[in-house]
Amino acid sequence: MENSRFIQILTVILCITVLIVIWRTEFYPLVGLLIGYYTGIINVKWLLRDARKAMDKDKKAALKTYYKSLVFRLVIITLVFAITARFQPEWLYYVAIGMMIGIVIPIIVARHQLRKMKGGEN
């Protein structure tokens, strides 16, 4: 998942497309879309990294690691929204939409890769 070329290519295409649209229309709230998208991607990658770390631990230690990671990830998301609300409140909806896209796409790709590794089993 971390070295997925599809996610990297999709991220570059999305970033370039949004930047061109911003440049042509001068509609700067779309920067919030990019901020949210990258926050979502970072959130999912962080989750998957911590899930891999927790696999080697016993149940209690794994849950402790997971909960600590959950709190830190929620703090980062809250911080992104708080800073956006403070300085550019009109960008909030775009940040939320970008974050949803940044979370959903890597999960769909990871699920597709798992299905491919298992030989097409559901």
N, CA, C and O atoms as a printed pandas DataFrame, in Angstrom:
     atom_number atom_name residue_name chain_id  residue_number  x_coord  y_coord  z_coord
0              1         N          MET        A               1    0.822   -1.198    0.000
1              2        CA          MET        A               1    0.000    0.000    0.000
2              3         C          MET        A               1    0.859    1.251    0.000
3              4         O          MET        A               1    0.549    2.202   -0.717
4              5         N          GLU        A               2    1.926    1.279    0.781
5              6        CA          GLU        A               2    2.712    2.501    0.893
6              7         C          GLU        A               2    3.422    2.856   -0.406
7              8         O          GLU        A               2    3.615    4.035   -0.704
8              9         N          ASN        A               3    3.811    1.852   -1.181
9             10        CA          ASN        A               3    4.539    2.122   -2.407
10            11         C          ASN        A               3    3.632    1.988   -3.623
11            12         O          ASN        A               3    4.107    1.702   -4.722
12            13         N          SER        A               4    2.369    2.187   -3.441
13            14        CA          SER        A               4    1.417    2.029   -4.526
14            15         C          SER        A               4    1.596    3.140   -5.557
15            16         O          SER        A               4    1.406    4.320   -5.262
16            17         N          ARG        A               5    1.962    2.740   -6.762
17            18        CA          ARG        A               5    2.153    3.723   -7.827
18            19         C          ARG        A               5    0.827    4.364   -8.204
19            20         O          ARG        A               5    0.793    5.531   -8.596
20            21         N          PHE        A               6   -0.259    3.621   -8.090
21            22        CA          PHE        A               6   -1.568    4.170   -8.432
22            23         C          PHE        A               6   -1.905    5.371   -7.564
23            24         O          PHE        A               6   -2.356    6.399   -8.071
24            25         N          ILE        A               7   -1.690    5.248   -6.262
25            26        CA          ILE        A               7   -1.975    6.361   -5.340
26            27         C          ILE        A               7   -1.065    7.541   -5.650
27            28         O          ILE        A               7   -1.509    8.689   -5.630
28            29         N          GLN        A               8    0.187    7.270   -5.932
29            30        CA          GLN        A               8    1.120    8.353   -6.241
30            31         C          GLN        A               8    0.724    9.074   -7.525
31            32         O          GLN        A               8    0.729   10.304   -7.574
32            33         N          ILE        A               9    0.384    8.320   -8.556
33            34        CA          ILE        A               9   -0.021    8.927   -9.818
34            35         C          ILE        A               9   -1.315    9.694   -9.651
35            36         O          ILE        A               9   -1.445   10.809  -10.156
36            37         N          LEU        A              10   -2.278    9.109   -8.947
37            38        CA          LEU        A              10   -3.554    9.777   -8.713
38            39         C          LEU        A              10   -3.365   11.071   -7.921
39            40         O          LEU        A              10   -4.018   12.074   -8.207
40            41         N          THR        A              11   -2.492   11.051   -6.946
41            42        CA          THR        A              11   -2.221   12.243   -6.141
42            43         C          THR        A              11   -1.619   13.355   -6.989
43            44         O          THR        A              11   -2.019   14.514   -6.873
44            45         N          VAL        A              12   -0.666   13.009   -7.834
45            46        CA          VAL        A              12   -0.040   14.021   -8.689
46            47         C          VAL        A              12   -1.055   14.585   -9.683
47            48         O          VAL        A              12   -1.111   15.797   -9.891
48            49         N          ILE        A              13   -1.855   13.713  -10.295
49            50        CA          ILE        A              13   -2.863   14.178  -11.251
50            51         C          ILE        A              13   -3.883   15.078  -10.567
51            52         O          ILE        A              13   -4.241   16.127  -11.103
52            53         N          LEU        A              14   -4.355   14.678   -9.384
53            54        CA          LEU        A              14   -5.322   15.493   -8.648
54            55         C          LEU        A              14   -4.723   16.849   -8.289
55            56         O          LEU        A              14   -5.376   17.879   -8.453
56            57         N          CYS        A              15   -3.508   16.853   -7.810
57            58        CA          CYS        A              15   -2.854   18.097   -7.408
58            59         C          CYS        A              15   -2.676   19.038   -8.602
59            60         O          CYS        A              15   -2.975   20.228   -8.506
60            61         N          ILE        A              16   -2.194   18.511   -9.714
61            62        CA          ILE        A              16   -1.989   19.338  -10.897
62            63         C          ILE        A              16   -3.319   19.870  -11.430
63            64         O          ILE        A              16   -3.416   21.038  -11.806
64            65         N          THR        A              17   -4.337   19.020  -11.463
65            66        CA          THR        A              17   -5.649   19.444  -11.945
66            67         C          THR        A              17   -6.224   20.555  -11.083
67            68         O          THR        A              17   -6.706   21.562  -11.601
68            69         N          VAL        A              18   -6.175   20.373   -9.767
69            70        CA          VAL        A              18   -6.717   21.389   -8.865
70            71         C          VAL        A              18   -5.923   22.686   -8.976
71            72         O          VAL        A              18   -6.513   23.766   -8.968
72            73         N          LEU        A              19   -4.610   22.602   -9.077
73            74        CA          LEU        A              19   -3.801   23.813   -9.210
74            75         C          LEU        A              19   -4.090   24.555  -10.517
75            76         O          LEU        A              19   -4.105   25.785  -10.539
76            77         N          ILE        A              20   -4.319   23.818  -11.603
77            78        CA          ILE        A              20   -4.671   24.461  -12.874
78            79         C          ILE        A              20   -6.035   25.132  -12.778
79            80         O          ILE        A              20   -6.219   26.247  -13.266
80            81         N          VAL        A              21   -7.000   24.446  -12.142
81            82        CA          VAL        A              21   -8.331   25.041  -11.963
82            83         C          VAL        A              21   -8.244   26.296  -11.100
83            84         O          VAL        A              21   -8.889   27.301  -11.400
84            85         N          ILE        A              22   -7.459   26.247  -10.043
85            86        CA          ILE        A              22   -7.288   27.428   -9.179
86            87         C          ILE        A              22   -6.674   28.574   -9.981
87            88         O          ILE        A              22   -7.111   29.719   -9.872
88            89         N          TRP        A              23   -5.664   28.260  -10.782
89            90        CA          TRP        A              23   -4.989   29.285  -11.562
90            91         C          TRP        A              23   -5.924   29.905  -12.602
91            92         O          TRP        A              23   -5.914   31.120  -12.798
92            93         N          ARG        A              24   -6.740   29.066  -13.276
93            94        CA          ARG        A              24   -7.615   29.576  -14.320
94            95         C          ARG        A              24   -8.827   30.329  -13.772
95            96         O          ARG        A              24   -9.255   31.322  -14.362
96            97         N          THR        A              25   -9.390   29.864  -12.638
97            98        CA          THR        A              25  -10.621   30.467  -12.114
98            99         C          THR        A              25  -10.386   31.422  -10.958
99           100         O          THR        A              25  -11.285   32.169  -10.572
100          101         N          GLU        A              26   -9.187   31.401  -10.408
101          102        CA          GLU        A              26   -8.856   32.193   -9.222
102          103         C          GLU        A              26   -9.825   31.897   -8.063
103          104         O          GLU        A              26  -10.206   32.794   -7.311
104          105         N          PHE        A              27  -10.207   30.631   -7.940
105          106        CA          PHE        A              27  -11.100   30.172   -6.872
106          107         C          PHE        A              27  -10.244   29.469   -5.823
107          108         O          PHE        A              27  -10.072   28.250   -5.865
108          109         N          TYR        A              28   -9.712   30.242   -4.887
109          110        CA          TYR        A              28   -8.715   29.758   -3.944
110          111         C          TYR        A              28   -9.216   28.792   -2.867
111          112         O          TYR        A              28   -8.387   28.101   -2.275
112          113         N          PRO        A              29  -10.509   28.701   -2.576
113          114        CA          PRO        A              29  -10.931   27.677   -1.613
114          115         C          PRO        A              29  -10.596   26.246   -2.031
115          116         O          PRO        A              29  -10.611   25.346   -1.191
116          117         N          LEU        A              30  -10.296   26.019   -3.298
117          118        CA          LEU        A              30   -9.888   24.673   -3.710
118          119         C          LEU        A              30   -8.547   24.263   -3.115
119          120         O          LEU        A              30   -8.214   23.078   -3.106
120          121         N          VAL        A              31   -7.781   25.216   -2.623
121          122        CA          VAL        A              31   -6.557   24.874   -1.896
122          123         C          VAL        A              31   -6.938   24.042   -0.664
123          124         O          VAL        A              31   -6.193   23.149   -0.259
124          125         N          GLY        A              32   -8.089   24.337   -0.078
125          126        CA          GLY        A              32   -8.584   23.545    1.045
126          127         C          GLY        A              32   -8.810   22.093    0.659
127          128         O          GLY        A              32   -8.622   21.191    1.476
128          129         N          LEU        A              33   -9.220   21.865   -0.603
129          130        CA          LEU        A              33   -9.390   20.503   -1.089
130          131         C          LEU        A              33   -8.063   19.749   -1.056
131          132         O          LEU        A              33   -8.010   18.592   -0.638
132          133         N          LEU        A              34   -7.002   20.405   -1.496
133          134        CA          LEU        A              34   -5.679   19.766   -1.461
134          135         C          LEU        A              34   -5.203   19.532   -0.034
135          136         O          LEU        A              34   -4.644   18.479    0.273
136          137         N          ILE        A              35   -5.425   20.508    0.836
137          138        CA          ILE        A              35   -5.030   20.348    2.238
138          139         C          ILE        A              35   -5.754   19.153    2.861
139          140         O          ILE        A              35   -5.137   18.329    3.536
140          141         N          GLY        A              36   -7.051   19.067    2.632
141          142        CA          GLY        A              36   -7.825   17.946    3.161
142          143         C          GLY        A              36   -7.403   16.623    2.564
143          144         O          GLY        A              36   -7.309   15.625    3.278
144          145         N          TYR        A              37   -7.145   16.598    1.264
145          146        CA          TYR        A              37   -6.742   15.365    0.589
146          147         C          TYR        A              37   -5.434   14.827    1.167
147          148         O          TYR        A              37   -5.328   13.643    1.486
148          149         N          TYR        A              38   -4.451   15.697    1.299
149          150        CA          TYR        A              38   -3.167   15.244    1.845
150          151         C          TYR        A              38   -3.279   14.870    3.322
151          152         O          TYR        A              38   -2.597   13.950    3.775
152          153         N          THR        A              39   -4.116   15.557    4.070
153          154        CA          THR        A              39   -4.346   15.177    5.470
154          155         C          THR        A              39   -4.972   13.785    5.548
155          156         O          THR        A              39   -4.582   12.973    6.388
156          157         N          GLY        A              40   -5.937   13.512    4.677
157          158        CA          GLY        A              40   -6.560   12.191    4.646
158          159         C          GLY        A              40   -5.589   11.094    4.271
159          160         O          GLY        A              40   -5.590   10.026    4.883
160          161         N          ILE        A              41   -4.760   11.343    3.272
161          162        CA          ILE        A              41   -3.754   10.353    2.849
162          163         C          ILE        A              41   -2.779   10.067    3.992
163          164         O          ILE        A              41   -2.471    8.910    4.278
164          165         N          ILE        A              42   -2.304   11.112    4.631
165          166        CA          ILE        A              42   -1.376   10.938    5.752
166          167         C          ILE        A              42   -2.043   10.164    6.881
167          168         O          ILE        A              42   -1.411    9.314    7.509
168          169         N          ASN        A              43   -3.307   10.450    7.139
169          170        CA          ASN        A              43   -4.051    9.766    8.187
170          171         C          ASN        A              43   -4.130    8.264    7.908
171          172         O          ASN        A              43   -3.894    7.460    8.810
172          173         N          VAL        A              44   -4.454    7.877    6.688
173          174        CA          VAL        A              44   -4.577    6.457    6.352
174          175         C          VAL        A              44   -3.222    5.767    6.392
175          176         O          VAL        A              44   -3.111    4.654    6.908
176          177         N          LYS        A              45   -2.196    6.407    5.857
177          178        CA          LYS        A              45   -0.862    5.797    5.894
178          179         C          LYS        A              45   -0.384    5.597    7.334
179          180         O          LYS        A              45    0.234    4.583    7.657
180          181         N          TRP        A              46   -0.676    6.566    8.184
181          182        CA          TRP        A              46   -0.325    6.465    9.594
182          183         C          TRP        A              46   -1.075    5.303   10.243
183          184         O          TRP        A              46   -0.498    4.542   11.020
184          185         N          LEU        A              47   -2.365    5.171    9.920
185          186        CA          LEU        A              47   -3.175    4.080   10.458
186          187         C          LEU        A              47   -2.619    2.724   10.038
187          188         O          LEU        A              47   -2.488    1.824   10.867
188          189         N          LEU        A              48   -2.293    2.571    8.760
189          190        CA          LEU        A              48   -1.779    1.290    8.275
190          191         C          LEU        A              48   -0.412    0.966    8.871
191          192         O          LEU        A              48   -0.128   -0.193    9.174
192          193         N          ARG        A              49    0.431    1.974    9.041
193          194        CA          ARG        A              49    1.741    1.755    9.658
194          195         C          ARG        A              49    1.580    1.269   11.098
195          196         O          ARG        A              49    2.250    0.328   11.521
196          197         N          ASP        A              50    0.682    1.920   11.848
197          198        CA          ASP        A              50    0.470    1.508   13.236
198          199         C          ASP        A              50   -0.208    0.147   13.338
199          200         O          ASP        A              50    0.035   -0.601   14.285
200          201         N          ALA        A              51   -1.054   -0.174   12.368
201          202        CA          ALA        A              51   -1.684   -1.502   12.368
202          203         C          ALA        A              51   -0.629   -2.587   12.160
203          204         O          ALA        A              51   -0.693   -3.643   12.789
204          205         N          ARG        A              52    0.338   -2.330   11.281
205          206        CA          ARG        A              52    1.412   -3.302   11.075
206          207         C          ARG        A              52    2.260   -3.469   12.336
207          208         O          ARG        A              52    2.670   -4.579   12.674
208          209         N          LYS        A              53    2.519   -2.360   13.027
209          210        CA          LYS        A              53    3.291   -2.442   14.275
210          211         C          LYS        A              53    2.533   -3.226   15.337
211          212         O          LYS        A              53    3.133   -3.992   16.091
212          213         N          ALA        A              54    1.224   -3.041   15.400
213          214        CA          ALA        A              54    0.416   -3.684   16.435
214          215         C          ALA        A              54    0.253   -5.177   16.207
215          216         O          ALA        A              54   -0.067   -5.903   17.149
216          217         N          MET        A              55    0.462   -5.654   14.998
217          218        CA          MET        A              55    0.288   -7.082   14.703
218          219         C          MET        A              55    1.254   -7.964   15.474
219          220         O          MET        A              55    0.919   -9.102   15.803
220          221         N          ASP        A              56    2.446   -7.461   15.769
221          222        CA          ASP        A              56    3.458   -8.262   16.433
222          223         C          ASP        A              56    3.331   -8.240   17.954
223          224         O          ASP        A              56    4.085   -8.927   18.643
224          225         N          LYS        A              57    2.396   -7.469   18.483
225          226        CA          LYS        A              57    2.263   -7.323   19.932
226          227         C          LYS        A              57    1.100   -8.156   20.453
227          228         O          LYS        A              57    0.247   -8.615   19.692
228          229         N          ASP        A              58    1.087   -8.340   21.778
229          230        CA          ASP        A              58   -0.069   -9.010   22.359
230          231         C          ASP        A              58   -1.269   -8.060   22.317
231          232         O          ASP        A              58   -1.134   -6.885   21.975
232          233         N          LYS        A              59   -2.431   -8.581   22.666
233          234        CA          LYS        A              59   -3.681   -7.829   22.481
234          235         C          LYS        A              59   -3.700   -6.513   23.265
235          236         O          LYS        A              59   -4.109   -5.480   22.734
236          237         N          LYS        A              60   -3.263   -6.550   24.515
237          238        CA          LYS        A              60   -3.306   -5.354   25.350
238          239         C          LYS        A              60   -2.356   -4.271   24.832
239          240         O          LYS        A              60   -2.731   -3.101   24.753
240          241         N          ALA        A              61   -1.144   -4.655   24.484
241          242        CA          ALA        A              61   -0.172   -3.693   23.968
242          243         C          ALA        A              61   -0.603   -3.162   22.599
243          244         O          ALA        A              61   -0.392   -1.989   22.291
244          245         N          ALA        A              62   -1.206   -4.026   21.781
245          246        CA          ALA        A              62   -1.672   -3.592   20.461
246          247         C          ALA        A              62   -2.795   -2.566   20.597
247          248         O          ALA        A              62   -2.812   -1.564   19.882
248          249         N          LEU        A              63   -3.731   -2.813   21.510
249          250        CA          LEU        A              63   -4.816   -1.852   21.722
250          251         C          LEU        A              63   -4.297   -0.528   22.267
251          252         O          LEU        A              63   -4.787    0.536   21.889
252          253         N          LYS        A              64   -3.314   -0.590   23.147
253          254        CA          LYS        A              64   -2.724    0.641   23.681
254          255         C          LYS        A              64   -2.058    1.449   22.563
255          256         O          LYS        A              64   -2.221    2.666   22.487
256          257         N          THR        A              65   -1.315    0.769   21.707
257          258        CA          THR        A              65   -0.678    1.429   20.572
258          259         C          THR        A              65   -1.720    2.031   19.645
259          260         O          THR        A              65   -1.577    3.167   19.191
260          261         N          TYR        A              66   -2.773    1.263   19.366
261          262        CA          TYR        A              66   -3.818    1.735   18.467
262          263         C          TYR        A              66   -4.533    2.951   19.050
263          264         O          TYR        A              66   -4.753    3.930   18.337
264          265         N          TYR        A              67   -4.897    2.909   20.321
265          266        CA          TYR        A              67   -5.611    4.042   20.925
266          267         C          TYR        A              67   -4.742    5.299   20.987
267          268         O          TYR        A              67   -5.231    6.407   20.768
268          269         N          LYS        A              68   -3.454    5.121   21.285
269          270        CA          LYS        A              68   -2.551    6.268   21.305
270          271         C          LYS        A              68   -2.462    6.889   19.906
271          272         O          LYS        A              68   -2.489    8.110   19.755
272          273         N          SER        A              69   -2.357    6.048   18.909
273          274        CA          SER        A              69   -2.301    6.523   17.527
274          275         C          SER        A              69   -3.608    7.209   17.137
275          276         O          SER        A              69   -3.592    8.237   16.460
276          277         N          LEU        A              70   -4.723    6.652   17.557
277          278        CA          LEU        A              70   -6.025    7.242   17.256
278          279         C          LEU        A              70   -6.132    8.646   17.823
279          280         O          LEU        A              70   -6.607    9.557   17.145
280          281         N          VAL        A              71   -5.698    8.824   19.046
281          282        CA          VAL        A              71   -5.749   10.151   19.676
282          283         C          VAL        A              71   -4.864   11.133   18.920
283          284         O          VAL        A              71   -5.280   12.263   18.664
284          285         N          PHE        A              72   -3.653   10.725   18.559
285          286        CA          PHE        A              72   -2.762   11.626   17.834
286          287         C          PHE        A              72   -3.318   11.977   16.456
287          288         O          PHE        A              72   -3.221   13.124   16.019
288          289         N          ARG        A              73   -3.901   10.987   15.768
289          290        CA          ARG        A              73   -4.480   11.277   14.455
290          291         C          ARG        A              73   -5.671   12.217   14.568
291          292         O          ARG        A              73   -5.842   13.099   13.726
292          293         N          LEU        A              74   -6.488   12.044   15.587
293          294        CA          LEU        A              74   -7.622   12.959   15.788
294          295         C          LEU        A              74   -7.149   14.369   16.127
295          296         O          LEU        A              74   -7.767   15.350   15.714
296          297         N          VAL        A              75   -6.063   14.470   16.871
297          298        CA          VAL        A              75   -5.506   15.793   17.186
298          299         C          VAL        A              75   -5.037   16.484   15.912
299          300         O          VAL        A              75   -5.282   17.676   15.727
300          301         N          ILE        A              76   -4.371   15.750   15.040
301          302        CA          ILE        A              76   -3.893   16.337   13.783
302          303         C          ILE        A              76   -5.065   16.807   12.928
303          304         O          ILE        A              76   -5.025   17.910   12.381
304          305         N          ILE        A              77   -6.097   15.993   12.807
305          306        CA          ILE        A              77   -7.275   16.372   12.016
306          307         C          ILE        A              77   -7.954   17.592   12.622
307          308         O          ILE        A              77   -8.345   18.512   11.903
308          309         N          THR        A              78   -8.093   17.600   13.931
309          310        CA          THR        A              78   -8.700   18.749   14.605
310          311         C          THR        A              78   -7.859   20.002   14.408
311          312         O          THR        A              78   -8.397   21.089   14.197
312          313         N          LEU        A              79   -6.564   19.855   14.473
313          314        CA          LEU        A              79   -5.666   20.990   14.264
314          315         C          LEU        A              79   -5.801   21.554   12.848
315          316         O          LEU        A              79   -5.821   22.772   12.664
316          317         N          VAL        A              80   -5.893   20.687   11.862
317          318        CA          VAL        A              80   -6.074   21.146   10.482
318          319         C          VAL        A              80   -7.380   21.922   10.348
319          320         O          VAL        A              80   -7.405   22.992    9.741
320          321         N          PHE        A              81   -8.464   21.391   10.911
321          322        CA          PHE        A              81   -9.745   22.080   10.829
322          323         C          PHE        A              81   -9.736   23.390   11.626
323          324         O          PHE        A              81  -10.305   24.388   11.183
324          325         N          ALA        A              82   -9.100   23.388   12.784
325          326        CA          ALA        A              82   -9.069   24.608   13.606
326          327         C          ALA        A              82   -8.270   25.719   12.919
327          328         O          ALA        A              82   -8.689   26.876   12.921
328          329         N          ILE        A              83   -7.144   25.377   12.343
329          330        CA          ILE        A              83   -6.339   26.381   11.649
330          331         C          ILE        A              83   -7.085   26.900   10.420
331          332         O          ILE        A              83   -7.079   28.099   10.138
332          333         N          THR        A              84   -7.725   25.987    9.695
333          334        CA          THR        A              84   -8.501   26.412    8.530
334          335         C          THR        A              84   -9.657   27.309    8.947
335          336         O          THR        A              84   -9.910   28.330    8.308
336          337         N          ALA        A              85  -10.356   26.941   10.005
337          338        CA          ALA        A              85  -11.491   27.756   10.477
338          339         C          ALA        A              85  -11.033   29.117   10.962
339          340         O          ALA        A              85  -11.757   30.102   10.818
340          341         N          ARG        A              86   -9.864   29.182   11.523
341          342        CA          ARG        A              86   -9.357   30.454   12.048
342          343         C          ARG        A              86   -8.956   31.412   10.930
343          344         O          ARG        A              86   -9.274   32.600   10.978
344          345         N          PHE        A              87   -8.251   30.886    9.916
345          346        CA          PHE        A              87   -7.687   31.766    8.899
346          347         C          PHE        A              87   -8.484   31.815    7.594
347          348         O          PHE        A              87   -8.515   32.853    6.933
348          349         N          GLN        A              88   -9.120   30.722    7.219
349          350        CA          GLN        A              88   -9.893   30.677    5.974
350          351         C          GLN        A              88  -11.181   29.885    6.188
351          352         O          GLN        A              88  -11.285   28.760    5.699
352          353         N          PRO        A              89  -12.164   30.432    6.899
353          354        CA          PRO        A              89  -13.370   29.661    7.213
354          355         C          PRO        A              89  -14.156   29.210    5.980
355          356         O          PRO        A              89  -14.859   28.201    6.041
356          357         N          GLU        A              90  -14.054   29.928    4.878
357          358        CA          GLU        A              90  -14.794   29.512    3.683
358          359         C          GLU        A              90  -14.202   28.257    3.035
359          360         O          GLU        A              90  -14.821   27.685    2.138
360          361         N          TRP        A              91  -13.028   27.825    3.466
361          362        CA          TRP        A              91  -12.394   26.622    2.935
362          363         C          TRP        A              91  -12.816   25.351    3.671
363          364         O          TRP        A              91  -12.460   24.256    3.235
364          365         N          LEU        A              92  -13.558   25.459    4.764
365          366        CA          LEU        A              92  -13.835   24.293    5.612
366          367         C          LEU        A              92  -14.518   23.150    4.859
367          368         O          LEU        A              92  -14.127   21.993    5.016
368          369         N          TYR        A              93  -15.524   23.454    4.050
369          370        CA          TYR        A              93  -16.216   22.393    3.311
370          371         C          TYR        A              93  -15.270   21.697    2.332
371          372         O          TYR        A              93  -15.338   20.482    2.145
372          373         N          TYR        A              94  -14.405   22.464    1.725
373          374        CA          TYR        A              94  -13.455   21.876    0.780
374          375         C          TYR        A              94  -12.421   21.012    1.494
375          376         O          TYR        A              94  -12.009   19.976    0.972
376          377         N          VAL        A              95  -12.007   21.427    2.671
377          378        CA          VAL        A              95  -11.080   20.607    3.464
378          379         C          VAL        A              95  -11.759   19.278    3.836
379          380         O          VAL        A              95  -11.136   18.219    3.759
380          381         N          ALA        A              96  -13.019   19.338    4.235
381          382        CA          ALA        A              96  -13.747   18.116    4.604
382          383         C          ALA        A              96  -13.915   17.183    3.404
383          384         O          ALA        A              96  -13.722   15.974    3.528
384          385         N          ILE        A              97  -14.270   17.733    2.257
385          386        CA          ILE        A              97  -14.427   16.916    1.053
386          387         C          ILE        A              97  -13.087   16.309    0.647
387          388         O          ILE        A              97  -13.017   15.127    0.308
388          389         N          GLY        A              98  -12.035   17.104    0.680
389          390        CA          GLY        A              98  -10.702   16.594    0.353
390          391         C          GLY        A              98  -10.265   15.505    1.306
391          392         O          GLY        A              98   -9.642   14.528    0.889
392          393         N          MET        A              99  -10.583   15.659    2.582
393          394        CA          MET        A              99  -10.201   14.643    3.561
394          395         C          MET        A              99  -10.963   13.343    3.306
395          396         O          MET        A              99  -10.393   12.257    3.417
396          397         N          MET        A             100  -12.239   13.448    2.967
397          398        CA          MET        A             100  -13.002   12.232    2.651
398          399         C          MET        A             100  -12.398   11.516    1.445
399          400         O          MET        A             100  -12.251   10.294    1.455
400          401         N          ILE        A             101  -12.052   12.266    0.420
401          402        CA          ILE        A             101  -11.444   11.666   -0.771
402          403         C          ILE        A             101  -10.094   11.047   -0.421
403          404         O          ILE        A             101   -9.773    9.951   -0.881
404          405         N          GLY        A             102   -9.304   11.747    0.392
405          406        CA          GLY        A             102   -7.990   11.255    0.785
406          407         C          GLY        A             102   -8.033   10.025    1.670
407          408         O          GLY        A             102   -7.049    9.290    1.755
408          409         N          ILE        A             103   -9.153    9.791    2.329
409          410        CA          ILE        A             103   -9.292    8.594    3.154
410          411         C          ILE        A             103   -9.896    7.445    2.351
411          412         O          ILE        A             103   -9.458    6.303    2.490
412          413         N          VAL        A             104  -10.881    7.724    1.527
413          414        CA          VAL        A             104  -11.598    6.676    0.801
414          415         C          VAL        A             104  -10.743    6.039   -0.290
415          416         O          VAL        A             104  -10.734    4.815   -0.417
416          417         N          ILE        A             105  -10.032    6.830   -1.076
417          418        CA          ILE        A             105   -9.260    6.281   -2.193
418          419         C          ILE        A             105   -8.198    5.281   -1.729
419          420         O          ILE        A             105   -8.134    4.189   -2.293
420          421         N          PRO        A             106   -7.355    5.595   -0.725
421          422        CA          PRO        A             106   -6.372    4.583   -0.301
422          423         C          PRO        A             106   -7.008    3.325    0.277
423          424         O          PRO        A             106   -6.462    2.232    0.124
424          425         N          ILE        A             107   -8.151    3.462    0.938
425          426        CA          ILE        A             107   -8.826    2.278    1.475
426          427         C          ILE        A             107   -9.343    1.401    0.345
427          428         O          ILE        A             107   -9.231    0.178    0.420
428          429         N          ILE        A             108   -9.906    1.996   -0.699
429          430        CA          ILE        A             108  -10.384    1.226   -1.845
430          431         C          ILE        A             108   -9.210    0.534   -2.539
431          432         O          ILE        A             108   -9.316   -0.635   -2.910
432          433         N          VAL        A             109   -8.109    1.235   -2.715
433          434        CA          VAL        A             109   -6.939    0.646   -3.366
434          435         C          VAL        A             109   -6.372   -0.493   -2.512
435          436         O          VAL        A             109   -6.011   -1.542   -3.046
436          437         N          ALA        A             110   -6.291   -0.297   -1.198
437          438        CA          ALA        A             110   -5.782   -1.356   -0.317
438          439         C          ALA        A             110   -6.685   -2.588   -0.367
439          440         O          ALA        A             110   -6.200   -3.719   -0.382
440          441         N          ARG        A             111   -7.979   -2.363   -0.391
441          442        CA          ARG        A             111   -8.919   -3.488   -0.454
442          443         C          ARG        A             111   -8.754   -4.229   -1.787
443          444         O          ARG        A             111   -8.781   -5.459   -1.823
444          445         N          HIS        A             112   -8.586   -3.490   -2.858
445          446        CA          HIS        A             112   -8.374   -4.109   -4.166
446          447         C          HIS        A             112   -7.078   -4.918   -4.184
447          448         O          HIS        A             112   -7.043   -6.015   -4.740
448          449         N          GLN        A             113   -6.016   -4.390   -3.583
449          450        CA          GLN        A             113   -4.743   -5.111   -3.532
450          451         C          GLN        A             113   -4.855   -6.373   -2.687
451          452         O          GLN        A             113   -4.287   -7.407   -3.041
452          453         N          LEU        A             114   -5.583   -6.301   -1.571
453          454        CA          LEU        A             114   -5.781   -7.497   -0.749
454          455         C          LEU        A             114   -6.568   -8.560   -1.507
455          456         O          LEU        A             114   -6.241   -9.744   -1.435
456          457         N          ARG        A             115   -7.589   -8.147   -2.224
457          458        CA          ARG        A             115   -8.384   -9.099   -2.998
458          459         C          ARG        A             115   -7.541   -9.739   -4.079
459          460         O          ARG        A             115   -7.687  -10.930   -4.354
460          461         N          LYS        A             116   -6.647   -8.956   -4.706
461          462        CA          LYS        A             116   -5.784   -9.486   -5.754
462          463         C          LYS        A             116   -4.785  -10.478   -5.155
463          464         O          LYS        A             116   -4.490  -11.504   -5.769
464          465         N          MET        A             117   -4.256  -10.178   -3.945
465          466        CA          MET        A             117   -3.294  -11.081   -3.305
466          467         C          MET        A             117   -3.936  -12.396   -2.913
467          468         O          MET        A             117   -3.299  -13.447   -2.980
468          469         N          LYS        A             118   -5.204  -12.343   -2.502
469          470        CA          LYS        A             118   -5.899  -13.575   -2.092
470          471         C          LYS        A             118   -6.441  -14.363   -3.280
471          472         O          LYS        A             118   -7.056  -15.413   -3.093
472          473         N          GLY        A             119   -6.228  -13.889   -4.456
473          474        CA          GLY        A             119   -6.649  -14.634   -5.632
474          475         C          GLY        A             119   -8.101  -14.411   -5.999
475          476         O          GLY        A             119   -8.732  -15.285   -6.593
476          477         N          GLY        A             120   -8.635  -13.260   -5.655
477          478        CA          GLY        A             120  -10.000  -12.937   -6.045
478          479         C          GLY        A             120  -11.057  -13.395   -5.070
479          480         O          GLY        A             120  -12.248  -13.276   -5.357
480          481         N          GLU        A             121  -10.652  -13.919   -3.917
481          482        CA          GLU        A             121  -11.641  -14.328   -2.923
482          483         C          GLU        A             121  -12.286  -13.116   -2.296
483          484         O          GLU        A             121  -11.651  -12.067   -2.188
484          485         N          ASN        A             122  -13.530  -13.232   -1.881
485          486        CA          ASN        A             122  -14.237  -12.140   -1.198
486          487         C          ASN        A             122  -14.169  -12.295    0.279
487          488         O          ASN        A             122  -14.710  -11.466    1.012
